[in-house]
Protein backbone atom coordinates (compact mmCIF):
# COMPACT_ATOMS: atom_id res chain seq x y z
CA UNK A 1 0.00 0.00 0.00
CA UNK A 2 1.31 3.43 -0.95
CA UNK A 3 1.77 6.13 1.64
CA UNK A 4 -0.63 9.06 1.53
CA UNK A 5 0.27 12.65 2.22
CA UNK A 6 -1.60 15.89 2.85
CA UNK A 7 -1.61 18.98 0.67
CA UNK A 8 0.71 20.77 3.10
CA UNK A 9 3.20 17.90 3.04
CA UNK A 10 3.35 18.04 -0.76
CA UNK A 11 3.74 21.82 -0.71
CA UNK A 12 6.66 21.52 1.74
CA UNK A 13 8.29 18.74 -0.28
CA UNK A 14 11.61 19.43 -1.97
CA UNK A 15 10.74 16.75 -4.53
CA UNK A 16 8.78 19.27 -6.58
CA UNK A 17 9.98 22.45 -8.24
CA UNK A 18 8.49 25.77 -7.14
CA UNK A 19 6.36 25.97 -10.29
CA UNK A 20 4.89 22.53 -9.54
CA UNK A 21 4.15 23.51 -5.94
CA UNK A 22 2.20 26.53 -7.20
CA UNK A 23 0.09 24.19 -9.35
CA UNK A 24 -0.43 21.79 -6.44
CA UNK A 25 -1.56 24.68 -4.24
CA UNK A 26 -4.55 25.08 -6.56
CA UNK A 27 -5.21 21.45 -7.48
CA UNK A 28 -5.07 19.71 -4.11
CA UNK A 29 -7.84 19.88 -1.52
CA UNK A 30 -6.93 20.81 2.05
CA UNK A 31 -8.63 17.98 3.96
CA UNK A 32 -7.71 15.15 1.62
CA UNK A 33 -4.72 12.83 1.33
CA UNK A 34 -3.01 11.78 -1.89
CA UNK A 35 -0.43 9.24 -3.00
CA UNK A 36 2.70 10.35 -4.81
CA UNK A 37 1.41 8.58 -7.93
CA UNK A 38 -1.89 10.52 -7.84
CA UNK A 39 -0.13 13.86 -7.46
CA UNK A 40 2.36 13.18 -10.25
CA UNK A 41 -0.53 12.18 -12.53
CA UNK A 42 -2.41 15.40 -11.67
CA UNK A 43 0.68 17.47 -12.47
CA UNK A 44 1.23 15.61 -15.73
CA UNK A 45 -2.37 16.24 -16.86
CA UNK A 46 -2.23 19.88 -15.85
CA UNK A 47 1.03 20.51 -17.71
CA UNK A 48 -0.45 19.00 -20.91
CA UNK A 49 -3.59 21.15 -20.69
CA UNK A 50 -3.88 23.90 -23.26
CA UNK A 51 -4.19 27.46 -22.03
CA UNK A 52 -7.04 29.45 -23.54
C-alpha positions in Angstrom: 0.0 0.0 0.0 1.3 3.4 -1.0 1.8 6.1 1.6 -0.6 9.1 1.5 0.3 12.7 2.2 -1.6 15.9 2.9 -1.6 19.0 0.7 0.7 20.8 3.1 3.2 17.9 3.0 3.4 18.0 -0.8 3.7 21.8 -0.7 6.7 21.5 1.7 8.3 18.7 -0.3 11.6 19.4 -2.0 10.7 16.8 -4.5 8.8 19.3 -6.6 10.0 22.5 -8.2 8.5 25.8 -7.1 6.4 26.0 -10.3 4.9 22.5 -9.5 4.1 23.5 -5.9 2.2 26.5 -7.2 0.1 24.2 -9.4 -0.4 21.8 -6.4 -1.6 24.7 -4.2 -4.6 25.1 -6.6 -5.2 21.4 -7.5 -5.1 19.7 -4.1 -7.8 19.9 -1.5 -6.9 20.8 2.0 -8.6 18.0 4.0 -7.7 15.2 1.6 -4.7 12.8 1.3 -3.0 11.8 -1.9 -0.4 9.2 -3.0 2.7 10.4 -4.8 1.4 8.6 -7.9 -1.9 10.5 -7.8 -0.1 13.9 -7.5 2.4 13.2 -10.3 -0.5 12.2 -12.5 -2.4 15.4 -11.7 0.7 17.5 -12.5 1.2 15.6 -15.7 -2.4 16.2 -16.9 -2.2 19.9 -15.8 1.0 20.5 -17.7 -0.4 19.0 -20.9 -3.6 21.1 -20.7 -3.9 23.9 -23.3 -4.2 27.5 -22.0 -7.0 29.5 -23.5 
